[in-house]
Structure formats: structure tokens, C-alpha cells
Amino acid sequence: MAKTITSSATSLASISRVRVSRQAVPYLFLSPFLVIFAIFLIYPILDSLYLSFTSAQGSTSQWIGLDNYRKLLTDTSFWKSLLNTAVILVVQVPVMLFLGTLLAAALNSKLIRGRAFFRLAVFLPVLIDTVTYSIVFSNIFNSHYGILNYLLGLVGVAPIDWLNTPVWARIAIIIALTWRWTGYNAIILLAGLQAIPESIAEAATMDGAGRVAQFFRITLPMLKPVLLFCAILSTNGTLQLFTEPYLLTNGGPANATETPVMYIYQFAFQSFHFGYACAAAYVLTVIVAVLSFLQFRVSKGGEIG
């Protein structure tokens, strides 16, 4: 009897071990990713958070609490960089989404032949390397030999000092960003348009609604979630601007095009104030998160209607 009980207990233990080992199999397969994720993402995030509370500069570091954040929030240069980005954001993103919506509607039209070619054509700018296209635009906007001033001269417009005048420097960056990202957003919006059932438009036509009325009363409301997605992506991307203003204007003139990421870059990789730069990075992260949250709340999560 005792042997039977012992053998039964042994069998149950072996069965439980088999079950535990089977449950552990998925985690074993995931473990390489989890280890890499922890080393290259979680650890840098936590380490930079710690550094933001220190006076880390080069190889020296000392705990200073909230001093970096106090200094940052009273630095006019940081707030000016945010203002510069806000100006670009408020102008560029709505213009880009408007043009992207028009492009998407045109590319979705059955009246256009060779739609696949045009869809590829409008998407191509985003495939060009950021540095490459920024250098090209710096030549286009050059006040001495740029093709844009040459074209303006043909219609009697005086040359514009695009990259050395605060207002025109911002406009130059807006034009460059719009050229690169409009097609990208148009393709996303096109996917949203194609997801709208054709039966809705057919029913509206039978009820006497014209194409313009259908677009504003049916298509746009149903496209609202996709527009919200594009707006959030564009907002986050604009707040992280670096390459275009760095190569086109180097933040000038008079810091008129300096962005928060350029501000962080200056302290992190030019003066090596890593603690201060980490604090600035976390403040920028909070701003991005708050703006994304507000966009969701204002648009009610992209709900239709």
C-alpha cells in the first residue's frame, strides 16, 4: 500500500514537472528577445532617468536631485526651441494633412489611369534618406545659386534669403517637411478611404447627395480615425525634428529654427552635460505624451460622428 502511494506521488510530481516545463517553453523562446529588449531599451531608459537627477558631465557624476529640471524650466533657450517647433507644427501638420487628404482622394478615384504608378510616385520622397534630401533642399533654398530664387526671378520676384531670415528659414523647413511626408500620409489615408464600403456612397448617390456633399458629410467623418492617427504621428515626428533644421539652418538665424532635439544634442554631444540633456529629453517625452493624450480626448479617440 505504501509503495502504491509513493509511486502515485512520484507520478504526480513527474506530471506536474512536465506541465511546468511545457508552460516554460514559450518563455524560453521569448527569452532572447526579452534579454535584448531589457539590455538595449529598458536599461537605457532607467539609466537616463537616473542621470537626469545627477550632474553627469563626461566621466564625473553627482546626485543633485531636481536641479537639472529647475534649470531647464527657467532656460529661455529651451522654451524658444519649443516655440520654434510649435510654430512649425501648427502650420506644417494641418497643411500636410490637407494636401495628403486631397492626394488620397485623387489616388482613390477611378477616373485616374495608372493609379499604381502615381501611388508609388507620391510615396517615393519618404524613401529618400533624410540627410540626402536635406542637403538637396539646402541647395534649392540657397540665396545665391538656388533654383527656387531663379524661378522666382523669372516672374519678377526679388531673391529671398531663405536660410538666413527667421521667417523664411521656418518656411523653408515647412516646405521641406511637407514635400517629404505628404505622400506618406496620403498612402495611409488612401488605405482608410479604401476601407469605406462603396455601398455607402452608392446609397448617398441614390438619395441625391453630390460628390462634394458625400466627401464632407460621409467620407471625412469616416476617415476621422485615420486622420487622428496621421495627426499623432506627425505631431510626434515634428517635436523630434533634428536633421532638417540642423542641415538647412543649423538652428539659425538667431536660434529661430532651433528645436528641442537640437537643444538636447548641443548639451549631450557638444558640451557633454549628459545629466542636463537627459532631463531635457524626459521633459520633451512628457510633452509628447500630453499632446498625444489631448489629441485623443479632443477627437474622442477618433470616433466617427
Disulfide bonds with the S-S distance in Angstrom:
none
